[in-house]
Amino acid sequence: MYRILFSTLILVGIFKSVNAQSINDDNNSGSSSSLKNASFIINKLNPLSVETTFQGSAPYYKFGLDLSSTRAVMPDVIRTGSNWSAQGKSTQKAVNFETIDYTQLVPVLVAAMQEQQAQITELKKQIADLKKETASR
């Protein structure tokens, strides 16, 4: 059985994108490097869809990533949060959960697309070379 967690991508994107813009600022104490093998990372993720309803509404689908496969490949994108729920008149209980910071996947997706585009360009060049070679025979 899969453990699936969904995040509101729009809200996370609004708040996290501001932080993502500061990755190359002078006050960043970490080191940075180009992302390699992004296609490998993307291929290890397990996208899922779940049909659900909310308070009698018509069924609709939610989309997300399998938490365990994401944790295995990209543990740094897993976040822990908690919600408080009422357990009586003056008692609340914290419900802890894990979620995926989907904005952290955007650079990986961009790098994977760039890798694929480089492969496509190389394959087109090889096809053109083969066409020239066969035409000259």
C-alpha angles and dihedrals in degrees: 000000000000124000105219126188125183128201131196097253095193095057094041090048093052095052100035098045090068090058092045090059092060096058093108098040119127092246091061105111096191128085124246134208139169116282111248129193093016091153089058090053093048092049090055093056118095114217116202139185126205127194110224143162131213121213095331097316122142114281116270136173130253120198129208146130128273105259098216096050090046091050090051093054104028111017092167093069093061114100130186121221139164138215125201119228128189114252097180139324098317104004128095131184127207115230109201121205141168124234139177121249095224094187088068088062094060096080090047091052091049092050091048090052090049090051091050092048090052089051091049091050091050092048091049089052091050091049091050090049091050091049090052091048094050093044092055093055 
